[in-house]
Amino acid sequence: MTYHGKIQRDEPHDGANALQLAMRATRPAFLTAIIFGFFINLFGLAGPIYMLQVYDRVLTSRNLATLVALTLIVGFIYATTATLEALRAKLLIRSGVLFDQTARADVFRAVQKASVLQPSARHAQCLKDIDTIREFYTGSGLLACCDIPWVPIYLAAAFFLNPLYGILAVAAGLITFSLAAANEWLTRRSLDQASRSAHVATTRAISTFRNAEVLQAMGMTESLRLRWAGDHEAALNWQSLASDHSSVVISATRFTRMFLQSLVLGLGAYLVIQRQVTPGMMIAASIIVGKALSPVEIAIGQWKQFTATREARRRLTGLLQHAPPAPAVLKLPDPRGRITFENVGAHAPGRHTPILSNVTLDIPAGAVFGLVGPSAAGKSSLLRVMTGVWPPSSGTVRLDGSELSHWNPDDLGHNIGYLPQDVELFPGTVGENISRFAPDADAKEIIAAAEIAGVHEMIQQLADGYNTQIGEGGHALSGGQRQLIGLARALYGLPAFVVLDEPDSSLDSLGERALLQAIATLKRVGRSVVIVSHKQNILSLADFIAVMHAGRIHAVGPREQIVNALLENRVVAIPDTGRGRVQPVSAA
């Protein structure tokens, strides 16, 4: 069924658990469904009573008027029951959608945050967990929860007709529940192992096909296929083991259900012969016992959904505890672009070895700042801390005097332009990628960013210009085109400071010329620019240069002094210029 309600823009729930808020929002609907369930199950007694009256009164009295009256009454009750069931189903569907709308914004943000703090593909599973819980709300599993409280009432009715009916119903319920518990106990470990193996196989397959060209060029396809086949085979083996155990229990459950149907009628016939019940009571008892066991059978049939929902809720709770939403902060004025580091240390998410140690920098607003150093010196890590992607493990990073944690993440992101080494574009149009998929994107600003990046003419040559669909990851474009579009994205809206990590790695001479012009434009309009590069023509635009080594600032100062020191291969202390805080050169 398709939901046609109005979809509203999601807002974060500051400092709150989104899962608890979603549960709280749907609680009135759940309580209403329980009330509806009361009347539905109450009216469910109309069938047995109708049968009892027909067999014990109408057939003996041959009174057609009584039969017509009883039939009209039971027909009205059935119609009312059907209406209540339809309303309850629609109510639960709406509550499932409400749960989704209430939780999804914070869960999405938590997945993104957790993916940065602890990179793992499993975090994205939590987005599916929202669907799992929503489907539980709209499925028969929740309906069984509403109906189970009526099981004792139906059992009491069975005992009232004859104690043997009640004993039979209780015994059947216990046997059925025991078989379901046995099925869960026998298959849980195997299914968990199958799920893990299937996830590993799928993750490796996705990674493999993402690098399909390398596989083909270097003859790695067969080797990685065998690796994937091993993981896939493990998943199949665990799944087969679980199915073997489950098939025995399912057969026993089916036998119990079929034999019970005959046993109820057989017991009824015996009691009629013994004159302990009437034929009408026999038919009514068979219906009542069936209704008493129906919620139990439905709950057992939905056991996997129950367990899946339980696991989904556990994962969502853990995710929201690990990556809670950012607290509400006062909106700060747009920054001018001064960035300061004070004794900053940092390590990669999930690792304890520090990558940055005791970094102190003061980048003036409007300055172009170059960052050089050997591989693994910590340059990219410094940029990640500078842009708020990684939180510092010690010290503070400030933008215009305010710590990065004092900024609303979205407001901070709007004032940052970031071009990483590996440019990742997203499915959508070229224009949408440049505008960062802003819902209120300004076409003039999109074109302006492209022109500053020197990519406007190239975009015009594409099949549909700015409306060209670039595909998954932007692989329909060349590496240089992706890098220039990534540069335009970083420049969209002329943010206060722009961070460029090896921005020339995939550019040809024309692309480098466009990059140089873009940096010159940013410098002219007073934007702060931080560049990681080793090319002299790019560093020639820098006002200051810092040299990094082993996660520390080795030297920092005006461009001319640092370049001369590097050319002469000297290790000296660069004097303070008065504009930027100077880090003495360490012999280490």
CORURFEN-V994522 format. One record per residue. SS is DSSP state (H for helix, E for strand, - for the rest). Layout:
ss
SS
SS
This chain:
ss
-
-
-
-
-
-
-
-
-
-
-
-
-
-
-
-
-
H
H
H
H
H
H
H
H
H
H
H
H
H
H
H
H
H
H
H
H
H
H
H
H
H
H
-
H
H
H
H
H
H
H
H
H
H
H
H
H
H
H
H
H
-
-
H
H
H
H
H
H
H
H
H
H
H
H
H
H
H
H
H
H
H
H
H
H
H
H
H
H
H
H
H
H
H
H
H
H
H
H
H
H
H
H
H
H
H
H
H
H
H
H
H
H
H
H
H
H
-
-
-
H
H
H
H
H
H
H
H
H
H
H
H
H
H
H
H
H
H
-
H
H
H
H
H
H
H
H
H
-
-
H
H
H
H
H
H
H
H
H
H
H
-
H
H
H
H
H
H
H
H
H
H
H
H
H
H
H
H
H
H
H
H
H
H
H
H
H
H
H
H
H
H
H
H
H
H
H
H
H
H
H
H
H
H
H
H
H
H
H
H
-
H
H
H
H
H
H
H
-
-
H
H
H
H
H
H
H
H
H
H
H
H
H
H
H
H
H
H
H
H
H
H
H
H
H
H
H
H
H
H
H
H
H
H
H
H
H
H
H
H
H
H
H
H
H
H
H
H
H
H
H
H
H
-
-
-
-
-
H
H
H
H
H
H
H
H
H
H
H
H
H
H
H
H
H
H
H
H
H
H
H
-
H
H
H
H
H
H
H
H
H
H
H
H
H
H
H
H
H
H
H
H
-
-
-
-
-
-
-
-
-
-
-
-
-
-
-
-
E
E
E
E
E
E
E
E
E
-
-
-
-
-
-
E
E
E
E
E
E
E
E
E
E
-
-
-
-
E
E
E
E
E
E
-
-
-
-
-
H
H
H
H
H
H
H
H
-
-
-
-
-
-
-
E
E
E
E
E
E
-
-
E
E
H
H
H
-
-
H
H
H
H
H
H
-
E
E
E
E
-
-
-
-
-
-
-
-
-
E
H
H
H
H
H
-
-
-
-
-
-
-
-
H
H
H
H
H
H
H
H
H
H
-
-
-
H
H
H
H
H
-
-
-
-
H
H
H
-
E
-
-
H
H
H
-
-
-
-
H
H
H
H
H
H
H
H
H
H
H
H
H
-
-
-
-
-
E
E
E
E
E
-
-
-
-
-
-
-
H
H
H
H
H
H
H
H
H
H
H
H
H
H
H
H
-
-
-
E
E
E
E
E
-
-
-
H
H
H
H
-
-
-
-
E
E
E
E
E
E
-
-
E
E
E
E
E
E
E
H
H
H
H
H
H
H
H
H
-
-
-
-
-
-
-
-
-
-
-
-
-
-
-
-
-
-
-
-
-
